[in-house]
């Protein structure tokens, strides 16, 4: 994979690293695809400083479908769950089982201390979120954007928690909405760019709620509203493939 000299220096660096990863792990490996994800975040950050760069915007437009193909192919996995059900449509609202939550997650949530933060306004959001850091988010059933106020390594969120890591106790999406356990969307997000020019890279990766692709519209709406972004805004939302058969919790 030759690196063309007319590429932006950052894009060129990613191309070199990606080429090395492809040689070591294979061109379709998770390592190569993950580098595309990281590159998109970096490109969005550079675009905040240079909105006129056609090469960077063209690169972002190329990266988005390439990353979505990775999600569609199952390169990013979520564990199978049978403790959720869809309780409303237009917009979709998904509920997690209360008994399962109280048994598995109430104690760990109480031990952690922090609670999810409802973002309202750009100034408040940027006081809570560090630009370039990775966070768990949920759009609750009222449409509010909630984030866990502690950032995590992007690799841990995308690939799962590395065995033996003790610096963070595991947080799961139902912990962000413990009162009603209902969401319009849930996944992971990164705020890129700068305080004056914000963009967001998000996904619908939640094994507990398993939001369908139509929930992407709710993520965009909630992010634009909570961060007071102008339209059109750079908000990338990657969707997850749905299981072939649903196994929802029974109706009460």
C-alpha positions as CSV (number, residue, x, y, z in Angstrom):
1,X,0.0,0.0,0.0
2,X,2.1,2.9,-1.2
3,X,1.8,6.3,0.6
4,X,1.2,9.2,-1.7
5,X,3.2,12.3,-1.1
6,X,0.2,14.6,-1.5
7,X,-1.6,13.2,1.5
8,X,-1.9,15.3,4.6
9,X,0.9,14.4,7.0
10,X,-1.4,13.0,9.6
11,X,-3.2,10.8,7.0
12,X,0.2,9.7,5.7
13,X,1.3,8.7,9.2
14,X,-1.8,6.6,9.7
15,X,-1.4,5.0,6.3
16,X,2.2,3.9,7.3
17,X,1.0,2.5,10.6
18,X,-1.9,0.8,9.0
19,X,0.3,-0.7,6.3
20,X,2.6,-2.2,9.1
21,X,-0.5,-3.5,11.0
22,X,-1.8,-5.1,7.8
23,X,1.5,-6.8,7.1
24,X,1.6,-8.2,10.6
25,X,-2.1,-9.0,11.3
26,X,-3.8,-9.1,7.9
27,X,-5.5,-6.3,5.9
28,X,-8.9,-7.2,7.3
29,X,-7.8,-7.4,10.9
30,X,-9.3,-5.6,13.9
31,X,-6.1,-3.7,14.3
32,X,-6.3,-2.2,10.8
33,X,-10.0,-1.3,11.2
34,X,-9.4,0.2,14.7
35,X,-6.7,2.5,13.2
36,X,-9.4,3.8,10.7
37,X,-11.6,4.7,13.7
38,X,-8.7,6.5,15.4
39,X,-7.8,8.2,12.2
40,X,-11.4,9.6,11.8
41,X,-11.2,11.1,15.3
42,X,-7.9,12.7,14.4
43,X,-9.2,14.0,11.1
44,X,-12.3,15.5,12.7
45,X,-10.0,17.3,15.2
46,X,-7.8,18.7,12.4
47,X,-10.9,19.9,10.5
48,X,-11.9,22.0,13.5
49,X,-8.8,24.1,12.8
50,X,-9.0,24.0,9.0
51,X,-12.6,23.7,7.8
52,X,-11.5,24.6,4.3
53,X,-9.3,21.5,3.9
54,X,-10.8,19.6,1.0
55,X,-8.3,16.8,1.5
56,X,-9.2,16.2,5.1
57,X,-12.9,16.4,4.4
58,X,-12.5,14.0,1.5
59,X,-10.6,11.6,3.8
60,X,-13.4,11.8,6.5
61,X,-15.9,11.0,3.8
62,X,-13.9,7.9,2.8
63,X,-13.3,6.8,6.4
64,X,-17.0,6.8,7.5
65,X,-18.3,4.1,5.1
66,X,-15.1,2.0,5.6
67,X,-15.6,2.0,9.4
68,X,-19.3,1.2,9.0
69,X,-18.4,-1.8,7.0
70,X,-16.2,-3.0,9.9
71,X,-19.2,-2.6,12.3
72,X,-21.5,-4.4,9.8
73,X,-19.1,-7.3,9.3
74,X,-19.1,-8.1,13.1
75,X,-15.6,-6.8,13.6
76,X,-16.9,-5.1,16.7
77,X,-18.8,-7.5,19.0
78,X,-21.3,-7.1,21.8
79,X,-22.1,-9.9,24.2
80,X,-25.4,-11.7,23.7
81,X,-28.1,-10.4,26.1
82,X,-31.7,-11.5,26.7
83,X,-32.6,-8.9,29.2
84,X,-34.0,-6.1,27.1
85,X,-37.1,-5.4,25.1
86,X,-38.5,-2.7,22.8
87,X,-41.3,-0.8,24.5
88,X,-42.0,2.0,22.0
89,X,-41.5,3.0,18.4
90,X,-41.0,6.3,16.6
91,X,-38.7,6.8,18.4
92,X,-37.5,3.4,19.4
93,X,-37.3,3.0,23.2
94,X,-35.6,0.0,24.7
95,X,-36.0,-1.2,28.3
96,X,-33.5,-3.2,30.4
97,X,-34.9,-5.8,32.8
98,X,-35.3,-4.3,36.4
99,X,-34.7,-7.6,38.2
100,X,-31.5,-8.3,36.3
101,X,-30.3,-4.7,36.9
102,X,-30.9,-4.9,40.7
103,X,-29.2,-8.3,40.9
104,X,-26.1,-7.6,38.8
105,X,-25.5,-3.9,38.7
106,X,-27.2,-2.0,41.6
107,X,-24.4,-3.0,44.0
108,X,-21.5,-2.1,41.7
109,X,-23.2,1.2,40.8
110,X,-23.6,2.1,44.5
111,X,-20.0,1.3,45.1
112,X,-18.7,3.4,42.2
113,X,-20.0,6.7,43.6
114,X,-20.2,8.7,40.3
115,X,-23.5,9.0,38.4
116,X,-24.2,9.7,34.8
117,X,-24.3,13.4,33.9
118,X,-27.1,14.9,31.9
119,X,-25.4,17.2,29.4
120,X,-27.1,20.5,28.7
121,X,-25.3,23.1,26.7
122,X,-21.8,23.3,25.1
123,X,-20.2,25.0,28.1
124,X,-21.5,22.3,30.5
125,X,-20.6,19.5,28.1
126,X,-17.1,20.6,27.7
127,X,-16.7,21.0,31.4
128,X,-17.6,17.4,31.8
129,X,-16.0,15.9,28.7
130,X,-12.3,16.0,27.7
131,X,-11.9,16.5,23.9
132,X,-10.4,13.4,22.4
133,X,-11.4,11.1,25.3
134,X,-13.8,8.2,25.1
135,X,-17.1,8.0,27.1
136,X,-20.1,5.8,27.6
137,X,-23.3,7.6,26.7
138,X,-27.1,6.9,26.7
139,X,-29.9,8.9,25.3
140,X,-32.7,8.3,27.8
141,X,-36.3,7.8,27.0
142,X,-36.9,11.5,27.3
143,X,-34.2,12.3,24.7
144,X,-31.6,13.6,27.2
145,X,-28.0,12.9,26.5
146,X,-26.3,11.3,29.5
147,X,-22.6,10.3,29.8
148,X,-20.6,8.5,32.4
149,X,-18.2,11.3,33.6
150,X,-15.2,9.1,33.7
151,X,-13.3,8.5,30.4
152,X,-12.0,5.2,29.2
153,X,-9.4,3.9,26.8
154,X,-11.0,3.8,23.3
155,X,-9.5,0.3,22.8
156,X,-11.3,-1.0,26.0
157,X,-14.6,0.4,24.9
158,X,-14.4,-0.9,21.3
159,X,-12.8,-4.3,22.0
160,X,-13.9,-5.0,25.5
161,X,-12.2,-4.8,28.9
162,X,-8.6,-6.2,28.9
163,X,-8.2,-9.0,31.5
164,X,-6.3,-7.9,34.6
165,X,-6.8,-4.1,34.3
166,X,-7.6,-2.6,37.7
167,X,-7.5,1.1,36.9
168,X,-11.2,1.2,36.1
169,X,-14.1,-0.8,37.4
170,X,-16.5,-1.9,34.7
171,X,-19.4,0.4,33.9
172,X,-22.3,-0.8,31.7
173,X,-25.0,1.2,30.0
174,X,-27.9,0.4,32.3
175,X,-25.9,2.2,35.1
176,X,-26.4,5.4,33.2
177,X,-30.2,5.2,33.4
178,X,-30.9,3.4,36.7
179,X,-34.2,5.2,37.5
180,X,-36.2,4.0,34.4
181,X,-33.7,1.7,32.6
182,X,-35.0,3.0,29.3
183,X,-33.1,4.5,26.4
184,X,-33.5,5.7,22.8
185,X,-29.8,4.9,22.1
186,X,-26.7,3.9,23.9
187,X,-23.1,3.4,23.0
188,X,-19.7,5.2,23.1
189,X,-18.7,8.6,22.0
190,X,-15.7,10.8,21.5
191,X,-15.9,14.6,21.3
192,X,-13.3,15.8,18.7
193,X,-12.3,19.2,17.4
194,X,-12.0,22.2,19.6
195,X,-14.2,24.1,22.1
196,X,-15.2,26.5,19.3
197,X,-15.7,23.8,16.6
198,X,-17.0,20.5,18.0
199,X,-17.6,17.3,16.2
200,X,-18.6,13.9,17.6
201,X,-17.8,10.3,16.7
202,X,-20.2,7.9,18.3
203,X,-21.6,4.4,17.9
204,X,-24.5,2.2,19.0
205,X,-22.3,-0.5,20.7
206,X,-24.3,-1.6,23.7
207,X,-24.7,-5.2,24.5
208,X,-27.3,-4.5,27.1
209,X,-29.7,-2.5,25.1
210,X,-28.7,-3.5,21.5
211,X,-30.1,-0.4,19.8
212,X,-31.1,-0.9,16.2
213,X,-29.7,1.3,13.4
214,X,-32.7,3.6,13.4
215,X,-31.5,4.8,16.9
216,X,-28.7,6.7,15.1
217,X,-31.1,9.6,14.4
218,X,-31.7,10.0,18.1
219,X,-28.0,10.1,18.9
220,X,-27.5,12.9,16.3
221,X,-30.5,14.8,17.6
222,X,-29.4,14.5,21.2
223,X,-25.8,15.4,20.5
224,X,-26.7,18.5,18.4
225,X,-29.1,19.7,21.1
226,X,-26.9,19.0,24.2
227,X,-23.7,20.5,22.6
228,X,-25.5,23.3,20.9
229,X,-24.0,22.4,17.5
230,X,-24.9,24.3,14.3
231,X,-26.5,22.4,11.5
232,X,-25.1,20.7,9.5
233,X,-22.9,19.2,12.3
234,X,-20.2,16.6,12.0
235,X,-21.7,13.8,14.0
236,X,-20.7,10.4,12.9
237,X,-22.8,7.5,14.3
238,X,-21.9,3.9,13.6
239,X,-24.6,1.3,13.9
240,X,-24.4,-2.3,14.9
241,X,-25.8,-5.3,13.0
242,X,-28.9,-6.8,14.6
243,X,-29.1,-10.4,15.7
244,X,-31.0,-12.7,13.3
245,X,-33.5,-13.6,16.0
246,X,-34.6,-11.5,18.9
247,X,-34.9,-12.9,22.4
248,X,-36.5,-10.2,24.4
249,X,-37.5,-10.3,28.1
250,X,-41.2,-11.3,28.5
251,X,-43.8,-8.6,29.0
252,X,-44.7,-8.0,32.7
